[in-house]
Amino acid sequence: MSAADVLVTGTTVRTLDPARPTASAIAVRGDRIVALDDDALALRGPGTEVVDLGGATTTPGLVDGHMHPVMGISSFDGLDLSWCRDLDDVRAALAGAERGPEGWVTGFGLDHNAFDGTPVTNRILDEVLPNAPVFINLYDGHSALASATALARAGVTGPRTFGQRSEVVCDEFGRPTGHLLEHAAMEPVRAVIPPTPAAELRRRLVELLGGMAASGLTGGNVMDGAESTLNLLAQVEDETDLPVRLRLAPWCMPGDDIDERIALQGRRGRRWEVAAVKFFIDGTVEGGTAWLEHADCLGQNTDALWLDTEEYTEAVRRFAAAKVQTATHAIGDAGVRHVVDGFQGVETHGVRHRIEHLETLPIGQVRRLVATGLVASMQPSHTAYTKADHSDAWSTRLGTERANRAWRCRDVRESGGILVLGSDWPIAGYDAREVLGFARLRRRPGTDIAPVTPEQALTGLMALEGMTTQAAIADGTASHAGRIAVGCRADLTAFAVDPVDAPADELADAPIRLTVSAGLITHRAG
Protein backbone atom coordinates (compact mmCIF):
# COMPACT_ATOMS: atom_id res chain seq x y z
CA MET A 1 0.00 0.00 0.00
CA SER A 2 1.33 3.46 -0.85
CA ALA A 3 2.34 5.89 1.86
CA ALA A 4 -0.09 8.15 3.71
CA ASP A 5 -0.35 11.83 2.91
CA VAL A 6 -1.01 12.69 6.57
CA LEU A 7 -0.29 10.63 9.67
CA VAL A 8 -1.85 11.72 12.97
CA THR A 9 -0.10 10.37 16.08
CA GLY A 10 0.15 11.10 19.79
CA THR A 11 -3.59 11.12 20.23
CA THR A 12 -6.43 9.31 21.93
CA VAL A 13 -9.05 8.74 19.24
CA ARG A 14 -12.78 8.56 19.98
CA THR A 15 -13.80 6.96 16.72
CA LEU A 16 -17.57 6.80 17.44
CA ASP A 17 -17.38 3.54 15.51
CA PRO A 18 -18.96 0.75 17.61
CA ALA A 19 -16.78 -1.84 15.87
CA ARG A 20 -13.57 -0.09 16.99
CA PRO A 21 -14.28 2.58 19.63
CA THR A 22 -10.70 3.80 20.14
CA ALA A 23 -7.46 4.22 18.26
CA SER A 24 -4.08 5.92 18.70
CA ALA A 25 -3.01 6.81 15.14
CA ILE A 26 -4.78 7.73 11.90
CA ALA A 27 -3.44 7.56 8.34
CA VAL A 28 -5.01 9.70 5.64
CA ARG A 29 -4.56 9.51 1.88
CA GLY A 30 -6.49 11.91 -0.30
CA ASP A 31 -9.81 12.54 1.36
CA ARG A 32 -10.07 9.13 3.08
CA ILE A 33 -8.91 7.42 6.25
CA VAL A 34 -6.83 4.45 5.06
CA ALA A 35 -5.54 2.89 8.29
CA LEU A 36 -5.59 3.09 12.10
CA ASP A 37 -3.12 2.27 14.88
CA ASP A 38 -0.07 0.15 13.88
CA ASP A 39 -1.38 -0.18 10.33
CA ALA A 40 -1.40 3.62 10.14
CA LEU A 41 2.15 3.93 11.49
CA ALA A 42 3.33 1.47 8.86
CA LEU A 43 2.19 3.88 6.12
CA ARG A 44 4.67 6.58 7.05
CA GLY A 45 6.74 7.45 4.01
CA PRO A 46 9.28 10.12 3.03
CA GLY A 47 6.52 12.47 1.85
CA THR A 48 4.08 11.84 4.72
CA GLU A 49 3.17 14.84 6.85
CA VAL A 50 3.30 13.62 10.46
CA VAL A 51 1.22 15.51 13.02
CA ASP A 52 2.02 14.60 16.64
CA LEU A 53 -0.87 15.91 18.75
CA GLY A 54 0.89 15.52 22.08
CA GLY A 55 -1.97 13.75 23.84
CA ALA A 56 -4.96 15.55 22.31
CA THR A 57 -8.29 13.78 21.85
CA THR A 58 -9.35 13.31 18.24
CA THR A 59 -12.97 12.81 17.21
CA PRO A 60 -14.81 12.68 13.90
CA GLY A 61 -14.88 16.14 12.36
CA LEU A 62 -17.57 18.46 13.71
CA VAL A 63 -20.38 19.53 11.38
CA ASP A 64 -22.59 22.57 12.01
CA GLY A 65 -26.15 21.49 11.32
CA HIS A 66 -27.52 24.94 10.46
CA MET A 67 -25.61 28.02 9.31
CA HIS A 68 -25.78 31.00 6.94
CA PRO A 69 -22.18 32.03 6.16
CA VAL A 70 -22.71 33.99 2.94
CA MET A 71 -25.94 35.58 4.12
CA GLY A 72 -24.16 36.56 7.32
CA ILE A 73 -21.19 38.25 5.70
CA SER A 74 -23.37 40.11 3.20
CA SER A 75 -26.36 41.12 5.35
CA PHE A 76 -25.16 41.10 8.95
CA ASP A 77 -22.50 43.75 8.65
CA GLY A 78 -21.82 47.19 10.01
CA LEU A 79 -22.56 48.01 13.63
CA ASP A 80 -22.60 45.08 16.07
CA LEU A 81 -25.51 45.70 18.46
CA SER A 82 -25.55 42.25 20.03
CA TRP A 83 -24.11 43.62 23.28
CA CYS A 84 -26.93 46.15 23.79
CA ARG A 85 -29.09 45.28 26.78
CA ASP A 86 -31.35 48.36 26.76
CA LEU A 87 -32.14 51.41 24.67
CA ASP A 88 -29.43 53.47 26.34
CA ASP A 89 -26.91 50.96 25.03
CA VAL A 90 -28.47 51.23 21.59
CA ARG A 91 -28.20 55.03 21.67
CA ALA A 92 -24.53 54.82 22.64
CA ALA A 93 -23.80 52.35 19.86
CA LEU A 94 -25.63 54.36 17.20
CA ALA A 95 -23.89 57.56 18.25
CA GLY A 96 -20.55 56.05 17.26
CA ALA A 97 -21.74 54.58 13.96
CA GLU A 98 -19.70 55.12 10.82
CA ARG A 99 -21.43 56.05 7.57
CA GLY A 100 -21.00 53.70 4.64
CA PRO A 101 -21.51 54.34 0.92
CA GLU A 102 -24.29 56.83 0.16
CA GLY A 103 -24.47 57.65 3.87
CA TRP A 104 -25.93 54.29 4.95
CA VAL A 105 -25.61 52.97 8.47
CA THR A 106 -26.17 49.24 8.83
CA GLY A 107 -26.13 47.02 11.87
CA PHE A 108 -27.09 43.66 13.22
CA GLY A 109 -27.70 41.59 16.33
CA LEU A 110 -30.20 43.87 18.06
CA ASP A 111 -32.15 41.86 20.64
CA HIS A 112 -35.89 42.48 21.06
CA ASN A 113 -35.27 42.44 24.81
CA ALA A 114 -33.47 45.79 24.53
CA PHE A 115 -36.92 47.38 24.04
CA ASP A 116 -38.08 45.97 27.40
CA GLY A 117 -41.57 45.15 26.20
CA THR A 118 -42.20 48.47 24.45
CA PRO A 119 -43.04 48.57 20.72
CA VAL A 120 -40.10 47.99 18.40
CA THR A 121 -39.97 51.15 16.28
CA ASN A 122 -37.44 53.31 14.42
CA ARG A 123 -37.90 56.22 16.82
CA ILE A 124 -34.50 55.62 18.37
CA LEU A 125 -32.82 55.49 14.95
CA ASP A 126 -34.26 58.83 13.87
CA GLU A 127 -33.51 60.35 17.26
CA VAL A 128 -29.79 59.51 17.22
CA LEU A 129 -29.19 59.60 13.44
CA PRO A 130 -31.72 62.07 12.01
CA ASN A 131 -32.08 62.03 8.22
CA ALA A 132 -29.69 59.08 7.87
CA PRO A 133 -30.64 55.89 6.02
CA VAL A 134 -30.31 53.21 8.70
CA PHE A 135 -31.06 49.49 8.45
CA ILE A 136 -30.64 47.23 11.47
CA ASN A 137 -31.13 43.48 11.36
CA LEU A 138 -32.66 42.25 14.58
CA TYR A 139 -30.91 39.24 16.05
CA ASP A 140 -33.44 36.68 14.77
CA GLY A 141 -32.75 37.43 11.10
CA HIS A 142 -36.50 37.54 10.45
CA SER A 143 -37.08 41.19 11.29
CA ALA A 144 -35.39 44.54 10.94
CA LEU A 145 -35.62 48.22 11.79
CA ALA A 146 -35.39 50.85 9.07
CA SER A 147 -35.16 54.58 9.65
CA ALA A 148 -37.62 57.00 8.05
CA THR A 149 -34.99 57.99 5.49
CA ALA A 150 -34.25 54.35 4.63
CA LEU A 151 -37.96 53.66 4.14
CA ALA A 152 -38.29 56.72 1.93
CA ARG A 153 -35.38 55.62 -0.27
CA ALA A 154 -37.06 52.25 -0.71
CA GLY A 155 -40.45 53.82 -1.46
CA VAL A 156 -42.06 52.18 1.57
CA THR A 157 -44.79 54.61 2.62
CA GLY A 158 -47.45 52.37 4.13
CA PRO A 159 -48.82 48.83 4.41
CA ARG A 160 -48.03 46.33 1.69
CA THR A 161 -49.48 43.02 0.61
CA PHE A 162 -47.15 40.07 0.05
CA GLY A 163 -47.54 36.56 -1.28
CA GLN A 164 -46.34 35.22 2.06
CA ARG A 165 -46.88 36.18 5.69
CA SER A 166 -44.79 39.36 5.98
CA GLU A 167 -45.62 42.80 7.30
CA VAL A 168 -44.57 46.42 7.11
CA VAL A 169 -45.72 47.34 10.62
CA CYS A 170 -47.69 50.61 10.63
CA ASP A 171 -49.22 52.82 13.29
CA GLU A 172 -52.91 53.62 13.61
CA PHE A 173 -52.56 56.23 10.87
CA GLY A 174 -51.05 53.78 8.37
CA ARG A 175 -47.52 55.18 8.71
CA PRO A 176 -44.64 52.68 8.82
CA THR A 177 -43.03 52.34 12.25
CA GLY A 178 -39.82 51.04 10.72
CA HIS A 179 -40.39 47.51 12.02
CA LEU A 180 -40.27 45.03 9.13
CA LEU A 181 -41.39 41.46 9.75
CA GLU A 182 -40.09 38.60 7.61
CA HIS A 183 -37.98 38.55 4.49
CA ALA A 184 -40.47 39.86 1.94
CA ALA A 185 -41.02 43.00 4.00
CA MET A 186 -37.30 43.57 4.53
CA GLU A 187 -36.25 43.03 0.92
CA PRO A 188 -37.41 46.41 -0.53
CA VAL A 189 -35.08 48.25 1.84
CA ARG A 190 -32.22 45.78 1.47
CA ALA A 191 -32.48 46.23 -2.30
CA VAL A 192 -31.50 49.92 -2.12
CA ILE A 193 -28.50 49.46 0.19
CA PRO A 194 -25.26 49.64 -1.81
CA PRO A 195 -23.93 46.06 -2.19
CA THR A 196 -20.66 44.93 -0.72
CA PRO A 197 -18.00 44.52 -3.45
CA ALA A 198 -17.47 40.92 -4.54
CA ALA A 199 -13.78 40.95 -3.64
CA GLU A 200 -14.62 42.00 -0.10
CA LEU A 201 -17.23 39.24 0.18
CA ARG A 202 -14.67 36.68 -0.95
CA ARG A 203 -12.22 37.92 1.65
CA ARG A 204 -14.84 37.86 4.40
CA LEU A 205 -15.98 34.36 3.51
CA VAL A 206 -12.49 32.84 3.60
CA GLU A 207 -11.78 34.60 6.88
CA LEU A 208 -15.07 33.44 8.39
CA LEU A 209 -14.68 29.83 7.31
CA GLY A 210 -11.10 29.86 8.58
CA GLY A 211 -12.39 30.93 11.99
CA MET A 212 -14.96 28.15 11.89
CA ALA A 213 -12.25 25.60 11.09
CA ALA A 214 -10.20 26.90 14.02
CA SER A 215 -13.16 26.09 16.29
CA GLY A 216 -13.14 22.50 15.03
CA LEU A 217 -15.69 22.64 12.22
CA THR A 218 -15.03 20.49 9.16
CA GLY A 219 -18.43 20.90 7.47
CA GLY A 220 -21.63 22.87 7.58
CA ASN A 221 -25.22 22.70 6.40
CA VAL A 222 -25.93 26.06 4.76
CA MET A 223 -29.64 26.76 5.00
CA ASP A 224 -29.80 29.04 1.98
CA GLY A 225 -28.29 29.10 -1.49
CA ALA A 226 -29.19 31.98 -3.77
CA GLU A 227 -27.62 32.10 -7.21
CA SER A 228 -25.33 34.87 -5.97
CA THR A 229 -24.16 32.58 -3.16
CA LEU A 230 -23.32 29.75 -5.54
CA ASN A 231 -21.44 32.16 -7.80
CA LEU A 232 -19.48 33.53 -4.85
CA LEU A 233 -18.44 30.04 -3.76
CA ALA A 234 -17.28 29.26 -7.28
CA GLN A 235 -15.26 32.49 -7.36
CA VAL A 236 -13.60 31.71 -4.03
CA GLU A 237 -12.64 28.26 -5.31
CA ASP A 238 -10.95 29.88 -8.29
CA GLU A 239 -8.54 31.37 -5.75
CA THR A 240 -8.29 28.91 -2.85
CA ASP A 241 -9.89 25.99 -1.01
CA LEU A 242 -12.87 26.54 1.26
CA PRO A 243 -11.71 25.81 4.84
CA VAL A 244 -15.09 24.15 5.60
CA ARG A 245 -17.08 21.80 3.35
CA LEU A 246 -20.53 23.27 2.67
CA ARG A 247 -23.81 21.51 1.90
CA LEU A 248 -26.40 24.02 0.66
CA ALA A 249 -30.19 24.11 0.76
CA PRO A 250 -31.61 26.90 -1.46
CA TRP A 251 -34.90 28.39 -0.31
CA CYS A 252 -38.29 27.43 -1.69
CA MET A 253 -40.72 30.20 -0.83
CA PRO A 254 -44.40 30.52 -1.76
CA GLY A 255 -44.68 30.96 -5.52
CA ASP A 256 -41.18 29.67 -6.32
CA ASP A 257 -40.65 27.29 -9.23
CA ILE A 258 -40.24 23.80 -7.75
CA ASP A 259 -38.75 22.34 -10.93
CA GLU A 260 -36.01 24.99 -10.86
CA ARG A 261 -35.17 24.09 -7.27
CA ILE A 262 -35.02 20.40 -8.14
CA ALA A 263 -32.76 21.18 -11.09
CA LEU A 264 -30.30 22.95 -8.75
CA GLN A 265 -29.65 19.73 -6.84
CA GLY A 266 -26.20 18.32 -7.46
CA ARG A 267 -24.65 21.62 -8.49
CA ARG A 268 -21.25 21.62 -6.87
CA GLY A 269 -17.70 22.81 -6.59
CA ARG A 270 -14.68 21.09 -5.08
CA ARG A 271 -15.84 21.58 -1.48
CA TRP A 272 -19.49 22.61 -1.75
CA GLU A 273 -22.66 21.12 -3.16
CA VAL A 274 -26.39 21.80 -3.39
CA ALA A 275 -28.03 18.81 -1.71
CA ALA A 276 -31.35 19.92 -0.16
CA VAL A 277 -34.02 22.61 -0.20
CA LYS A 278 -35.09 24.94 2.61
CA PHE A 279 -38.69 25.84 3.51
CA PHE A 280 -40.23 28.16 6.09
CA ILE A 281 -43.56 27.27 7.64
CA ASP A 282 -43.38 30.16 10.13
CA GLY A 283 -41.17 32.92 11.49
CA THR A 284 -40.12 33.77 15.07
CA VAL A 285 -41.83 34.05 18.42
CA GLU A 286 -40.36 37.46 19.28
CA GLY A 287 -41.48 38.89 15.95
CA GLY A 288 -44.99 37.51 16.37
CA THR A 289 -44.66 35.44 13.19
CA ALA A 290 -44.30 31.91 14.60
CA TRP A 291 -47.23 29.51 14.17
CA LEU A 292 -48.59 28.45 17.53
CA GLU A 293 -51.59 26.30 18.35
CA HIS A 294 -52.83 29.14 20.56
CA ALA A 295 -52.09 32.87 20.40
CA ASP A 296 -49.36 34.41 22.54
CA CYS A 297 -50.02 37.01 25.23
CA LEU A 298 -50.30 39.73 22.56
CA GLY A 299 -52.77 37.77 20.47
CA GLN A 300 -50.11 37.06 17.83
CA ASN A 301 -48.08 34.08 16.53
CA THR A 302 -51.16 32.36 15.09
CA ASP A 303 -50.42 32.09 11.36
CA ALA A 304 -48.20 30.18 8.96
CA LEU A 305 -45.81 31.95 6.61
CA TRP A 306 -47.50 30.15 3.70
CA LEU A 307 -50.89 31.76 3.10
CA ASP A 308 -52.09 28.39 1.83
CA THR A 309 -50.51 25.71 4.01
CA GLU A 310 -51.69 22.93 1.72
CA GLU A 311 -49.50 24.41 -1.02
CA TYR A 312 -46.55 23.95 1.33
CA THR A 313 -47.49 20.32 1.92
CA GLU A 314 -47.85 19.66 -1.81
CA ALA A 315 -44.46 21.27 -2.42
CA VAL A 316 -42.51 19.23 0.15
CA ARG A 317 -44.14 16.05 -1.13
CA ARG A 318 -42.98 16.86 -4.66
CA PHE A 319 -39.41 17.17 -3.39
CA ALA A 320 -39.80 13.94 -1.42
CA ALA A 321 -40.96 12.17 -4.59
CA ALA A 322 -37.89 13.55 -6.38
CA LYS A 323 -35.63 12.19 -3.58
CA VAL A 324 -34.57 15.70 -2.55
CA GLN A 325 -34.09 16.37 1.13
CA THR A 326 -36.25 19.13 2.60
CA ALA A 327 -35.44 21.18 5.70
CA THR A 328 -38.33 23.20 7.11
CA HIS A 329 -37.96 26.10 9.52
CA ALA A 330 -40.70 25.45 12.09
CA ILE A 331 -40.51 27.20 15.45
CA GLY A 332 -44.06 27.05 16.80
CA ASP A 333 -45.90 23.90 17.86
CA ALA A 334 -48.57 24.31 15.17
CA GLY A 335 -45.89 24.72 12.53
CA VAL A 336 -44.13 21.54 13.62
CA ARG A 337 -47.43 19.67 13.76
CA HIS A 338 -48.24 20.70 10.19
CA VAL A 339 -44.85 19.57 8.90
CA VAL A 340 -45.17 16.21 10.66
CA ASP A 341 -48.70 15.80 9.34
CA GLY A 342 -47.45 16.44 5.82
CA PHE A 343 -44.98 13.56 5.97
CA GLN A 344 -47.40 10.99 7.36
CA GLY A 345 -47.42 8.01 5.01
CA VAL A 346 -45.10 9.70 2.49
CA GLU A 347 -42.52 7.53 0.71
CA THR A 348 -39.17 9.24 1.42
CA HIS A 349 -36.95 6.84 -0.59
CA GLY A 350 -34.47 6.67 2.28
CA VAL A 351 -34.03 10.45 2.50
CA ARG A 352 -34.15 11.94 5.99
CA HIS A 353 -36.28 15.11 5.91
CA ARG A 354 -35.60 17.72 8.56
CA ILE A 355 -37.33 20.23 10.79
CA GLU A 356 -35.26 23.21 11.91
CA HIS A 357 -35.43 24.96 15.31
CA LEU A 358 -38.50 23.38 17.03
CA GLU A 359 -38.43 25.90 19.86
CA THR A 360 -41.50 24.92 21.89
CA LEU A 361 -43.17 21.52 21.66
CA PRO A 362 -45.40 19.28 23.77
CA ILE A 363 -43.88 15.85 24.35
CA GLY A 364 -46.55 14.24 22.17
CA GLN A 365 -45.34 16.17 19.13
CA VAL A 366 -41.75 15.17 19.88
CA ARG A 367 -42.77 11.53 19.78
CA ARG A 368 -44.81 11.98 16.57
CA LEU A 369 -41.84 13.65 14.90
CA VAL A 370 -39.54 10.80 15.88
CA ALA A 371 -42.05 8.15 14.79
CA THR A 372 -42.33 9.81 11.36
CA GLY A 373 -38.57 9.54 10.90
CA LEU A 374 -37.98 13.29 10.66
CA VAL A 375 -34.69 14.78 11.85
CA ALA A 376 -34.79 17.41 14.61
CA SER A 377 -32.22 20.13 13.91
CA MET A 378 -31.80 22.37 16.94
CA GLN A 379 -29.55 25.20 18.11
CA PRO A 380 -28.93 25.00 21.88
CA SER A 381 -27.16 28.37 21.90
CA HIS A 382 -30.48 30.07 21.12
CA THR A 383 -31.33 29.54 24.78
CA ALA A 384 -29.04 32.53 25.41
CA TYR A 385 -31.87 34.80 24.23
CA THR A 386 -34.13 33.48 26.98
CA LYS A 387 -34.02 33.44 30.77
CA ALA A 388 -34.80 30.75 33.31
CA ASP A 389 -37.16 33.12 35.14
CA HIS A 390 -39.16 33.72 31.91
CA SER A 391 -38.67 37.49 32.03
CA ASP A 392 -37.39 37.68 28.44
CA ALA A 393 -39.48 38.57 25.37
CA TRP A 394 -39.65 35.00 24.02
CA SER A 395 -40.87 33.52 27.31
CA THR A 396 -43.22 36.38 28.09
CA ARG A 397 -45.00 36.00 24.76
CA LEU A 398 -45.36 32.24 25.19
CA GLY A 399 -46.26 32.07 28.86
CA THR A 400 -44.81 29.71 31.46
CA GLU A 401 -46.25 26.44 30.14
CA ARG A 402 -44.91 26.82 26.63
CA ALA A 403 -41.63 28.39 27.77
CA ASN A 404 -41.06 25.29 29.88
CA ARG A 405 -41.11 23.23 26.65
CA ALA A 406 -38.05 25.01 25.23
CA TRP A 407 -35.66 23.21 22.86
CA ARG A 408 -36.44 19.63 23.92
CA CYS A 409 -33.08 18.19 22.85
CA ARG A 410 -32.90 15.45 25.48
CA ASP A 411 -36.47 14.35 24.84
CA VAL A 412 -35.71 13.91 21.12
CA ARG A 413 -32.74 11.66 21.89
CA GLU A 414 -34.50 9.68 24.61
CA SER A 415 -37.44 9.14 22.26
CA GLY A 416 -35.05 7.55 19.77
CA GLY A 417 -34.85 10.48 17.37
CA ILE A 418 -32.03 11.90 15.28
CA LEU A 419 -30.85 15.22 16.73
CA VAL A 420 -28.56 17.49 14.73
CA LEU A 421 -26.91 20.43 16.50
CA GLY A 422 -25.88 23.72 14.94
CA SER A 423 -25.30 27.41 15.55
CA ASP A 424 -27.54 29.18 13.01
CA TRP A 425 -24.69 31.68 12.56
CA PRO A 426 -24.99 34.69 12.35
CA ILE A 427 -27.98 34.39 14.72
CA ALA A 428 -25.64 32.90 17.34
CA GLY A 429 -21.88 32.42 17.53
CA TYR A 430 -20.36 29.81 15.24
CA ASP A 431 -17.79 28.37 17.67
CA ALA A 432 -18.49 24.62 17.70
CA ARG A 433 -17.11 24.26 21.23
CA GLU A 434 -19.66 26.79 22.45
CA VAL A 435 -22.47 24.88 20.72
CA LEU A 436 -21.37 21.71 22.50
CA GLY A 437 -21.18 23.59 25.78
CA PHE A 438 -24.67 25.08 25.44
CA ALA A 439 -26.05 21.63 24.63
CA ARG A 440 -24.68 20.25 27.90
CA LEU A 441 -25.23 23.26 30.16
CA ARG A 442 -28.36 24.99 28.77
CA ARG A 443 -26.58 28.26 29.49
CA ARG A 444 -23.62 30.14 28.06
CA PRO A 445 -20.38 28.38 28.99
CA GLY A 446 -18.18 30.33 31.38
CA THR A 447 -21.10 32.03 33.14
CA ASP A 448 -23.06 31.24 36.27
CA ILE A 449 -26.48 32.29 34.98
CA ALA A 450 -29.40 29.96 35.61
CA PRO A 451 -29.82 27.29 32.91
CA VAL A 452 -32.91 27.24 30.69
CA THR A 453 -34.91 23.99 31.02
CA PRO A 454 -31.87 22.11 32.42
CA GLU A 455 -33.69 18.79 32.17
CA GLN A 456 -33.11 19.01 28.41
CA ALA A 457 -29.31 19.07 28.77
CA LEU A 458 -27.41 16.48 26.75
CA THR A 459 -24.59 14.27 27.93
CA GLY A 460 -21.13 14.95 26.55
CA LEU A 461 -21.44 12.00 24.19
CA MET A 462 -24.91 13.00 22.98
CA ALA A 463 -23.67 16.52 22.23
CA LEU A 464 -20.68 15.22 20.28
CA GLU A 465 -22.90 12.82 18.33
CA GLY A 466 -25.16 15.74 17.40
CA MET A 467 -22.30 17.26 15.40
CA THR A 468 -20.83 13.99 14.07
CA THR A 469 -22.66 10.65 13.79
CA GLN A 470 -26.18 12.07 13.97
CA ALA A 471 -25.28 14.77 11.44
CA ALA A 472 -24.06 12.07 9.04
CA ILE A 473 -27.27 10.06 9.45
CA ALA A 474 -29.28 13.20 8.69
CA ASP A 475 -27.23 13.91 5.55
CA GLY A 476 -27.42 10.34 4.29
CA THR A 477 -23.63 9.95 4.57
CA ALA A 478 -23.40 7.63 7.59
CA SER A 479 -21.81 4.89 5.46
CA HIS A 480 -18.69 6.99 4.92
CA ALA A 481 -18.77 9.93 7.35
CA GLY A 482 -19.40 10.78 10.99
CA ARG A 483 -16.97 8.10 12.22
CA ILE A 484 -13.24 7.51 12.26
CA ALA A 485 -12.93 4.24 10.39
CA VAL A 486 -11.00 2.89 7.42
CA GLY A 487 -12.71 4.03 4.24
CA CYS A 488 -14.51 6.96 5.85
CA ARG A 489 -14.01 10.54 4.78
CA ALA A 490 -11.06 12.07 6.59
CA ASP A 491 -12.86 14.62 8.75
CA LEU A 492 -11.05 15.03 12.07
CA THR A 493 -11.22 17.42 15.02
CA ALA A 494 -8.57 17.24 17.73
CA PHE A 495 -9.32 18.82 21.12
CA ALA A 496 -6.85 19.72 23.86
CA VAL A 497 -9.33 18.06 26.26
CA ASP A 498 -11.70 15.12 25.93
CA PRO A 499 -14.94 16.70 24.60
CA VAL A 500 -17.05 13.98 26.22
CA ASP A 501 -15.59 13.86 29.74
CA ALA A 502 -14.16 17.35 30.24
CA PRO A 503 -16.39 19.88 32.04
CA ALA A 504 -18.46 21.75 29.47
CA ASP A 505 -17.24 25.13 30.72
CA GLU A 506 -13.65 23.98 30.18
CA LEU A 507 -14.40 22.55 26.74
CA ALA A 508 -15.71 25.88 25.44
CA ASP A 509 -12.27 27.47 25.95
CA ALA A 510 -10.08 24.46 25.15
CA PRO A 511 -7.75 24.84 22.16
CA ILE A 512 -8.40 22.94 18.95
CA ARG A 513 -5.12 21.26 18.06
CA LEU A 514 -6.01 20.14 14.54
CA THR A 515 -8.86 20.26 12.04
CA VAL A 516 -8.87 18.09 8.92
CA SER A 517 -11.71 18.43 6.42
CA ALA A 518 -11.91 15.75 3.73
CA GLY A 519 -8.16 15.20 4.04
CA LEU A 520 -7.26 18.91 3.93
CA ILE A 521 -5.59 20.33 7.03
CA THR A 522 -7.61 23.50 7.60
CA HIS A 523 -6.35 24.40 11.08
CA ARG A 524 -3.32 23.50 13.15
CA ALA A 525 -2.44 25.03 16.51
CA GLY A 526 0.82 26.95 16.44
Secondary structure, DSSP 8 states (H G I E B T S, - for coil): ----SEEEEEEEEE---TTS-EES-EEEETTEEEEEHHHHHTT--TT-EEEEEEEEEEEE-EEEEEE-HHHHHHHS-SEE-TT--SHHHHHHHHHT----GGG-EEEEEE-GGGGTTS---THHHHHHSTT--EEEEETTSSEEEE-HHHHHHHT--S----SSS-EEEE-TTS-EEEEEESHHHHHHHHTTS----HHHHHHHHHHHHHHHHHTTEEEEEES---HHHHHHHHHHHTTS--SSEEEE--B--TT--HHHHHHHTT-B-SSEEE--EEEES---TTTT-SB-SS--TTS--B--SSSSHHHHHHHHHHHHHTT--EEEEE-SHHHHHHHHHHHTT---TT---EEEE--B--HHHHHHHHHHT-EEEE-GGGGGGS-TTS-SHHHHHH-HHHHTTB--HHHHHHTT--EEE---BTSS---HHHHHHHHHHSS-TT-----SSGGG---HHHHHHHTTHHHHHHHT-TTTSSS--TTSB--EEEESS-TTTS-HHHHTT--EEEEEETTEEEEE--
